[in-house]
Amino acid sequence: MASAPNGIAFKDLLCKFGIEDDPRWTAVVLFVRNLVRDLSVFTEQDKAAIQQDIFDHIARRDFSEQAYHEVLERLNHFVGDNIVTRESRTALEAEKRSTAALLDEMRETVEAMRKSDDRRESKLDQVRRDTEEVIEREPERERILAQVREQFETLIQELRNEASEWEARARRLEHTARFDPLLTQLHNRRALDAQIKELTKAYRQTGEPVALMMIDVDHFKRVNDSLGHQVGDEVLKELASIVSSQATLVNGFPARYGGEELVVVTQGLPASEAAIKAEAIRRIVEKTRFIPAVKDYDGGEISFTVSIGVANIQPGWMASDLLRAADRALYIAKDSGRNMVITSVAN
């Protein structure tokens, strides 16, 4: 396969391919060799794949109009498929799942309310009829009052029981609205965004530190490809359990950021302690062994590791700045070999 090391002079590279006098192909090489290398929306693996793919096409020395447009199509595909767009698609898919679950539960709630109203109306009619019968049947006032009081006590108890059921349903509805449909111990992206904005606002008012840990499963695609998505889901559930329990120890806010990326947001935790907590999570995950609760799975115990990026809020930062800093630290951790914690250094 053809390759174009960055050490080769640009002019020599054009001469190597025989396109030094063609401005269109010169622009393609310039973009792939220089600009792609410096764009932060691509991972190092993405950059290498783009360069290899395009230079393989150029090495065929077919500089026809058709070949030029084929290369442009390839570049268009690569530009449209980067870490930002992938994260956006993942977040959108998670949001759709969360919204669908919430809508389903709301439909059930509305239907239950309608049936409850019907039952209550029917019960009140029954009490009214029974009361009229008692009044007509019983000659003694004390006996009438006793029976009517008994009926109303029964009605009140039934209403209390129904109120308890509605409180439980309201709690379930709130959980569905705020928590991830798969990783039920973690808040969803909508709740995470609201929490970060609230803590960012509090930081500007009080100066109380805010830290964010972004946690990503190493080689998660390899797990899905080799063991299946159901096993991948079990890996995420195992990680969610660890992250949730550890977040509780520091009064943190655990959430699913998107895909296999989880987040813990803390308030009042100094920068050094946030990094220590992140390292504790990494070590616990590294030592974890479990058997996925998947039907017909017979692959034995599974282990996995995570990379973690930690960022601490800085003066003048918005919520998006905190997320971006943690994300950059995470990708440094992954590009540096994975299974490690990297803390963002504020610019």
C-alpha positions in Angstrom: 0.0 0.0 0.0 1.1 3.6 -0.7 1.9 5.9 2.2 3.0 9.4 2.6 5.1 10.1 5.8 4.9 13.6 7.1 8.6 13.8 6.8 8.5 13.9 3.0 8.6 17.4 1.6 5.3 18.5 0.1 6.9 19.2 -3.3 8.7 15.8 -3.3 5.4 14.1 -2.5 3.6 15.8 -5.4 6.5 14.7 -7.7 6.3 11.2 -6.4 2.7 11.0 -7.5 3.3 13.0 -10.7 0.7 15.7 -9.9 2.9 18.7 -9.2 1.2 20.6 -12.0 -2.4 19.7 -11.2 -4.0 22.2 -8.7 -7.0 20.0 -7.9 -4.9 16.9 -6.9 -2.4 19.2 -5.2 -5.2 20.5 -3.0 -6.3 16.9 -2.2 -2.8 15.9 -1.1 -2.4 19.1 0.9 -5.7 18.5 2.7 -4.9 14.8 3.5 -1.3 15.3 4.5 -1.4 18.5 6.5 -5.0 19.6 7.4 -6.3 16.2 8.4 -3.2 15.7 10.6 -4.1 18.9 12.6 -7.8 18.5 12.9 -9.0 17.6 16.4 -12.3 16.1 15.2 -10.3 12.9 14.1 -8.6 10.4 16.3 -5.1 9.4 15.4 -6.4 6.1 14.1 -8.9 8.0 11.9 -6.2 10.2 10.6 -4.0 7.3 9.6 -6.9 5.5 7.9 -7.9 8.6 5.9 -4.3 9.2 4.7 -3.8 5.6 3.9 -7.0 5.3 1.9 -6.6 8.5 -0.1 -2.9 7.9 -0.9 -3.8 4.4 -2.0 -6.2 5.9 -4.5 -3.6 8.5 -5.7 -0.9 5.8 -6.0 -3.0 4.2 -8.8 -2.0 7.2 -10.9 -5.5 7.5 -12.3 -6.1 11.3 -12.4 -9.2 11.2 -14.5 -12.3 13.3 -13.7 -14.0 10.2 -12.4 -11.1 9.2 -10.2 -11.1 12.8 -8.8 -14.7 12.7 -7.9 -14.3 9.3 -6.3 -11.6 10.7 -4.1 -13.9 13.6 -3.2 -16.6 11.2 -2.3 -14.2 9.3 0.0 -13.1 12.6 1.7 -16.8 13.6 2.1 -17.4 10.3 3.8 -14.5 10.7 6.2 -15.3 14.3 7.0 -18.9 13.4 7.8 -17.8 10.5 10.0 -15.6 11.8 12.8 -15.7 11.7 16.6 -18.0 14.7 16.8 -20.6 13.3 14.4 -20.4 9.9 15.9 -20.9 11.2 19.4 -23.8 13.3 18.1 -25.4 10.3 16.5 -24.9 8.2 19.6 -26.4 10.9 21.8 -29.4 11.2 19.5 -30.0 7.5 19.5 -29.8 7.4 23.3 -32.1 10.4 23.5 -34.6 8.7 21.2 -34.6 5.5 23.3 -35.0 7.5 26.5 -37.8 9.6 25.0 -39.6 6.5 23.6 -39.5 4.9 27.1 -40.8 8.0 28.7 -43.7 8.3 26.1 -44.6 4.7 26.7 -44.8 5.1 30.4 -46.7 8.4 30.1 -49.3 6.7 27.8 -49.7 4.0 30.5 -50.0 6.6 33.2 -52.7 8.5 31.2 -54.6 5.3 30.6 -54.3 4.4 34.3 -55.6 7.9 35.3 -58.6 7.5 33.1 -59.4 4.0 34.5 -58.9 5.4 38.0 -61.3 8.2 37.4 -63.9 5.7 36.1 -63.3 3.5 39.2 -63.6 6.4 41.6 -66.8 7.7 40.0 -68.3 4.2 40.1 -67.3 3.7 43.7 -68.8 7.1 44.7 -72.0 6.2 43.0 -72.0 2.9 44.9 -71.5 4.6 48.2 -74.3 7.0 47.5 -76.7 4.2 46.6 -75.7 2.1 49.7 -76.1 5.2 51.9 -79.6 5.8 50.5 -80.5 2.1 51.1 -79.3 2.2 54.7 -81.3 5.4 55.4 -84.5 3.8 53.9 -83.9 0.4 55.6 -82.7 1.3 59.1 -85.1 3.0 61.5 -82.5 3.9 64.1 -80.3 7.0 63.6 -77.3 5.5 65.4 -77.3 2.4 63.2 -77.6 4.5 60.1 -74.6 6.6 61.2 -72.5 3.5 62.1 -73.1 1.9 58.7 -72.5 5.1 56.8 -69.3 5.8 58.8 -68.1 2.2 58.0 -68.7 2.8 54.3 -66.8 6.1 54.3 -63.9 4.6 56.2 -63.6 1.9 53.6 -63.7 4.5 50.8 -61.1 6.7 52.5 -58.7 3.7 52.9 -59.1 2.7 49.3 -58.3 6.3 48.3 -55.3 6.3 50.5 -54.0 3.1 48.9 -54.6 4.5 45.5 -52.7 7.7 46.4 -49.8 5.5 47.5 -49.9 3.7 44.1 -49.9 7.1 42.3 -46.9 8.3 44.3 -45.0 5.1 43.3 -46.0 5.6 39.7 -44.8 9.3 39.9 -41.4 8.1 41.1 -41.2 5.6 38.3 -42.1 8.3 35.8 -39.5 10.6 37.2 -36.9 7.8 37.0 -37.7 7.1 33.4 -37.4 10.8 32.6 -34.0 11.2 34.2 -32.3 7.8 34.0 -30.9 5.8 31.1 -33.2 3.1 29.8 -30.4 0.4 29.6 -28.1 1.5 32.4 -30.8 2.3 34.9 -28.4 3.3 37.7 -27.2 6.2 35.6 -28.8 9.5 34.7 -29.5 10.1 31.0 -27.8 12.7 28.8 -30.7 15.2 29.3 -30.3 15.0 33.1 -26.5 15.2 32.8 -26.6 18.4 30.7 -29.0 20.0 33.2 -26.8 19.0 36.1 -23.6 20.4 34.6 -25.2 23.7 33.7 -26.5 24.0 37.3 -23.1 23.2 38.8 -21.3 25.6 36.4 -23.7 28.3 37.5 -23.0 27.5 41.2 -19.3 27.6 40.5 -19.5 31.1 39.2 -21.4 32.2 42.3 -19.5 30.3 45.0 -16.2 29.2 43.5 -16.9 25.6 44.8 -14.8 23.2 42.5 -16.5 21.1 39.9 -14.8 18.1 38.4 -15.9 15.8 35.6 -14.6 12.3 34.9 -15.3 10.9 31.4 -15.0 7.1 31.3 -14.7 5.0 28.2 -14.5 1.2 27.7 -11.3 0.2 26.0 -11.7 -1.7 22.7 -15.5 -1.8 23.2 -16.1 -2.4 19.5 -13.9 -5.5 19.7 -16.2 -6.8 22.5 -19.3 -6.2 20.4 -17.8 -7.7 17.3 -16.4 -10.8 18.9 -19.0 -11.5 21.6 -22.1 -9.8 20.4 -24.0 -6.7 21.4 -25.8 -8.4 24.3 -22.5 -9.2 26.0 -21.5 -5.6 25.2 -24.6 -4.4 27.0 -23.7 -6.6 30.0 -20.2 -5.0 30.1 -21.8 -1.6 30.2 -24.1 -2.7 33.0 -21.2 -4.0 35.0 -19.3 -0.7 34.5 -22.4 1.3 35.4 -22.7 -0.6 38.7 -19.1 0.2 39.6 -19.3 3.8 38.5 -22.6 4.4 40.3 -21.4 2.9 43.6 -18.1 4.9 43.5 -19.9 8.1 42.6 -22.1 7.7 45.7 -19.0 7.8 47.9 -18.2 11.3 46.8 -21.8 12.5 46.3 -21.2 12.4 42.6 -23.6 12.5 39.7 -23.2 9.4 37.5 -24.6 9.5 34.0 -24.3 8.0 30.5 -22.7 10.5 28.1 -23.3 8.4 25.0 -22.4 4.9 23.7 -19.9 3.3 26.0 -18.9 6.6 27.6 -20.0 7.3 31.1 -19.5 10.4 33.2 -19.3 11.3 36.9 -19.7 14.9 37.9 -18.6 16.1 41.4 -19.0 19.3 43.3 -16.7 20.3 46.1 -14.0 17.7 45.2 -10.6 19.3 44.8 -8.8 18.5 41.5 -6.3 16.1 43.1 -9.0 14.1 44.8 -11.1 13.8 41.6 -8.0 12.3 39.9 -7.6 9.9 42.8 -11.2 8.8 42.6 -10.9 8.3 38.9 -7.9 6.1 39.4 -9.8 4.1 42.0 -12.6 3.4 39.5 -10.0 2.4 36.9 -8.4 -0.1 39.3 -11.7 -1.6 40.4 -12.7 -2.1 36.7 -9.3 -3.7 35.9 -9.7 -6.2 38.7 -13.4 -7.0 37.9 -14.3 -10.5 36.5 -17.9 -11.4 35.7 -20.0 -13.8 33.6 -22.5 -12.0 31.4 -26.1 -12.8 32.1 -26.8 -13.7 28.4 -28.7 -16.7 27.3 -26.5 -19.5 25.8 -23.3 -17.6 26.6 -20.5 -20.0 27.5 -17.4 -17.9 27.0 -16.4 -17.8 30.7 -15.5 -14.8 32.8 -15.0 -11.4 31.1 -12.6 -8.7 32.1 -12.2 -5.2 30.6 -10.5 -1.9 31.2 -11.4 1.7 30.9 -9.6 5.0 30.1 -10.6 8.1 32.0 -10.2 11.8 31.3 -10.6 14.2 34.2 -11.2 17.9 33.9 -11.7 20.6 36.6 -13.8 23.6 35.9 -11.8 26.9 35.3 -12.9 30.5 35.6 -14.9 31.6 32.6 -15.8 28.1 31.5 -19.2 27.1 30.3 -20.6 23.6 30.7 -19.5 22.7 27.2 -15.9 23.7 28.0 -15.8 21.3 30.9 -17.1 18.4 28.8 -14.6 19.2 26.0 -11.7 19.3 28.4 -12.6 15.9 29.9 -13.1 14.5 26.4 -9.7 15.7 25.3 -8.0 14.2 28.3 -9.9 10.9 27.6 -8.6 10.7 24.0 -5.0 11.4 25.3 -5.4 8.5 27.6 -6.7 6.2 24.8 -4.0 7.4 22.4 -1.3 6.9 25.0 -2.1 3.2 25.5 -5.5 3.0 27.3 -6.3 1.8 30.8 -5.1 5.0 32.4 -6.3 8.3 33.9 -5.3 11.6 32.3 -6.1 14.9 33.9 -6.7 17.9 31.6 -4.3 20.8 31.9 -6.2 24.1 31.6 -5.0 26.3 28.8 
